[in-house]
């Protein structure tokens, strides 16, 4: 390492940059360490620390000692990378080739995050601050979203338009829903889907609902994988994450007589009067409630998200304030008195970003990425040459797949020179597309029927459009250089450690065996425990199961 490398460590309290400014340690450049001419700024440190500790929310909870230890690791990493650059490893042809080979992949990953995932997560979070109540009438597509013949699709669309015409003419929603909807639940809910939030419906349905005002109804059928929907928004309101309630319940048996039912109701009425006169909820729960789970907790029934409780209870608790006590509520289980004890708001974005990301990846990323490709087509003036595409399809031997060695022999030189699609002054000939299909494992074994060929061409189009955008990533986002530098630094770290450490290690089987015999005890498995797990989504259900297991099992 060169002698002029100077390491300056600054003792700081990471959580208070303002304090450091006040005492004069940090001035214009806020940094935690300096290595030669390079600074590790507070911003860089915090981002790196968060990235390697589960995100900003979890990183905030880490103690000062963890930050101190991480700074030590980061400094060592920087020193090794600086040494690699001093030894000109960044100029090594093999290193440069490795960087070039991964550049497009890295750029594509960056663009997808920057232009699809990040805005998608923000939209998901903002939408989840609100809940919507809507009703719909579903006209199914025979064979599903992609499998329906054109004639059947057209018939379904015309049927959906007929529904809109009837509703616009003043025919009551309920009667139209019963007559036309293919949703089996229409029999008892008349199409009312109750309250939902983003991430609970398919993307097309969600987008339509969040674009509408209360009382508004779609005038064009909304197509999803389930069919065509006619949607009416009944309510939009701010959402809370969960509500905690206490509960007193009296069960009404199915064979109960009217006299028995009235007796239970009058008993609950007396309990409600006592509550309103200031009697203790927990004490009354112990005396009168049939809900064994909440009785053991002084009436506390735990936390509920929208839709987890009986709808009659749900309607009260999500319209109440902390401390509110319900009137007597009747459900198919029996009679209930409910008290709201806590309302949990939607958490800040940074605290739930990991859960949001999992939800987004599972239900929407693919849909948003397809829309992203459509935007690129418009931006880059994409054009498909239909004549060349028809030629590609018409000459294909449908008895073969792309794994057959000679599947493309049916296309002449003249065929191959024809342009299949173009964008941004880039022309893709049929020959270029055929070569991609033959080289890529992704397209191996694909059928050569019209549907499969269209799917292949669509995928290659997507690849070429995104690769083209990736080549221009540094013009679009100058900050990508930081991502690239981090990637290159990782490669340099690997090569400098390989050169300075592992290449100098001389290990033989005899030495390894000798070391093993001396340290044999360290390679034994520690004591292990075999266990089973029951995973549930609510605390109340978990506690209910736990209480039952304690009765059933000997500990």
Helices and strands as residue ranges (DSSP letters): E 7-9, H 17-22, E 31-35, E 38-41, H 42-51, H 56-60, H 64-86, G 89-91, H 93-112, I 113-117, H 118-127, E 130-140, H 144-147, H 150-168, H 173-180, H 186-189, E 192-196, H 203-210, E 222-224, E 227-238, E 240-251, H 258-276, H 281-288, H 292-295, E 300-304, H 311-317, E 329-330, E 334-345, H 349-363, H 365-379, E 383-384, H 386-395, H 413-416, E 419-423, E 426-429, H 430-439, G 441-443, H 450-471, H 473-476, H 480-500, G 502-504, H 509-518, G 520-523, H 539-552
